[in-house]
Structure formats: C-alpha cells, structure tokens
Amino acid sequence: MRRKFAVFAAILVVLGIIVVFAAASAGVAPPDPAAGKVESVMCATCHGADGMSAATDVPNLAGQHYEYLIEQLIAFKEGTRRSGVMNEMVRPMSLAQLRNVAAYYSTVPVTVGTSNARQ
C-alpha cells in the first residue's frame, strides 16, 4: 500500500512540474498584485478604494480568494455571468489584467466596519 502511495505521489509531483514548465514556456507570467492595484482604479467606484464597498448591494472584494475572483471575472468577461456593468467593465481587459486585479484584491486585508470608499 505504501508503495502505491509513493508511486502516486511521485506521479503528482511530476505532473506538477510539467504544469509549471508548460505555463512558463507558454509565457504566462504570475499575477502581479501591484499592477492589479493600478488596474483596479475603475473598480473602486463601486467596490471601494480598498475593496470594501460602502453599498450593501455591491460585493466586497478585499480578502476574497484569488481563485474565486478570477473565476468570476472570467465569467463576466465571457458573458456566462451577467451584470450589465461588470460585463462592460471587464470586456476590454486582458486575461493578464484580470489575473492582476484578482491578485490585488486577494491580498487586501479585510477591515471590518470601515471603508475608505467614500472618505
């Protein structure tokens, strides 16, 4: 049983290495939160400068998981998730820009009970 587990673990490691090298060779740069902060300026209008919305009907983005954010942004871009404003906002953005924005908001600490959005 341990041998099967060891073989399985080795296969997973090799597959992980292949994925990393494939992404690197495809020219996929890791997301850049600093660039995302710059690219998210228009997002602040609704979601707040710090990703903490002052409006109850606008989601907070600060501290959300990167995977969740990028999945939602791609869905808005592709039109599989509909929101008149969001679909239009992300349509002209590249995948790299969306990844940067998601990386930025995923690194912003959540501040309970405060918002810099309207101050």
N, C-alpha and C positions, 0 to 999 in steps of 0.2 A: 504494500500500500504506500509506504514512504517513497519507494522508487517511482511509482506512478505520479505521486505528487511532485517529486523533484523534476521529473520529465515535463510535467505540465507547467510548473513554474519556469523552467528553462525556456519552454516554448513561448510563454507570455513575455519574458524578458526580451527574447529575440524579436518577437513581433513589435514590442515597444520601441526597440532600437530601429527597426525598419521604418516605423511610422515617423519617428523623429528625423531620420535621414531623408525620408521622402519629402517631408514638409520643408526641410532645409534646402533640399535640391530643387524644390518647386518654387523657391524664392518667397516662401511665406514667412514674413517677419513676425516676431511675437508682438502682441498688442502693446501699445505704448500709452500708459495712463496719462502722462504729461501732455502728449498730443491730444488725447481724448478730452482733457480739460479744456483745451483751446477749442476743439471741435464741438464741444457741448454748449457753447455760449448761447445758441438759439434755444436749446433745451431749457435753459434757466428761466425763460419767460413763463413757462407753465410749471416746471418741476422744481423751481427754486435754484438759486446760485449754488447751493450746497447739496442739491438733490433731495431736499426736504421741502415738499410742496406746502404752501400755506392754504391751498384749496383742498377741501375734503374729497372732491371728485377727481383729483389728479394724483396719480400714484407717486409715492416717494421712491426714488431710485437709489439713494445713498445706502450702501451696505448690502445691496442685493447681490446674489451670486452671479458671477460673470456668465456662467453657462445659461442661466435663466435670461439675463439681459440680452445676450447675443441672439438667443433663440427667438425672443420676442421682436427684436429689431429686424431680424431677417424675415420674420413672418409679416411684419408691417411692410417691409420693402417689397416682398413678393406678392403682397395682397392677400395672403391666406389669413391674416388677421386684419380686420377692418377698423379703421378710425380715420375719418376724413383728414384730420390734422396730422396724425402720425404718418399715415401713408404718404402724404405730400412732403413731410419733413425729411423722411429717410430715403425717399426715392432717388434723389440725386447723389446720395452718399455711396462711396465705395465700400466694399466689404472691410477693407483695412480701416476705414474711418469708423465704421460701426463697431469693429472689434476694439478700437481705441476708446470709443465712448463707453462701451460696456466695461472695459478695463478700468477706466477712470471712476465711474460710479461704483464699481465693486470695491474700490479701495477707499472711498469716502466714509469716514466713520459716521455712524448714526448718532444724531443728537436729539434726544427725546425732549419734547416740549419746547424746542426752539427752532427757528428757521431764519436764515439770512436772506430769504427770498424777497421780502418786502421791506427790509430795513434800509 
